[in-house]
Structure formats: C-alpha cells, structure tokens
Amino acid sequence: MAIDPEELLPKKKRAGIVLGEDLSEMSAPELELRISELETEIARCKEAITQRNATKSAAATFFKR
C-alpha cells in the first residue's frame, strides 16, 4: 500500500477559531481545546462588557449632577 506524502507532513496549526468551521475533521482533544479557547474568549468578552457598563454608569452619574 502506497503512503500519501502529505500524511508525512506535520499538521499545520490552526490560525484561530473560525465560527461555523467543519468539526468533522477534528479529534476529541482538538474539540476540547476549541471549547476551552471559546470559553476563554467568552470570559474576555464579558469582562469587556462589564468595563464598558462601568464607564457608561460613571459618565451617567457625572452628567446627572
């Protein structure tokens, strides 16, 4: 049986998470890593929202004087 030369090449690292990407090619550990990365990004977004709301609240308080 012949070996496909592309199978010998190291796998390329993903450039990042692509929403809607085909998951059928990913292994279970790759999917777990993806979930972890998404959870980290969600937490980062929630923190940014909290900061923006605090800034908005401070501005509203300042201008209500």
N, C-alpha and C positions, 0 to 999 in steps of 0.2 A: 504494500500500500504506500503510495507516494505521500510525502509530507508537504503541506502547503507552506511555502516560505514565509507567508505573513503570520503563520502561527508561531514562528520562532521569534518574531519581533516583540519587544516589550510593549505592553499595553500603554497607550497614551493616557496621561492623567486628564481627568475632566477639567474643562475650563471653568466650571461652576455649575450651579443648578440651573437647569432650563425647565421652566414650567411646561407641563404637557409633554415632556420627553417620554419616549417609549421606554417603559420599565422592563420589558420582557428580556432584554439583553443583560440586565444587572443581576448579580448574585445577591443572596440574602445579606451578607456582610456589607456589600455596597449599598443596598437599600437601607440598612440600619444606619450607615454613615450619612446617607442622604437625609434621613429623618432627623438625625442629630443636628446636621447643619441647618435644616429648616427650622427646628426648634430654637436654635441659637439666633437665627435671623428674626424669628417672631419676637423673641425676648428683646432684641435690639430695637425693633420697630416699636414695641410697646413702651420702652424707655424713652424713645424719641417723642412719642405722643404725650407721655407724662410731662416731659420737659416743655413741650410746646404749650400744653394746657396751663402749666405753672406760669409761663411767661405771659400768656394771654390773661390769666387771672390777676397777675401783678399789674399789668397795664390797665386793666379794667378798674382795679382798686385805686390806682394812682389818678386816673382821669375822672373818678367819681367825686373827688374832693370838692 
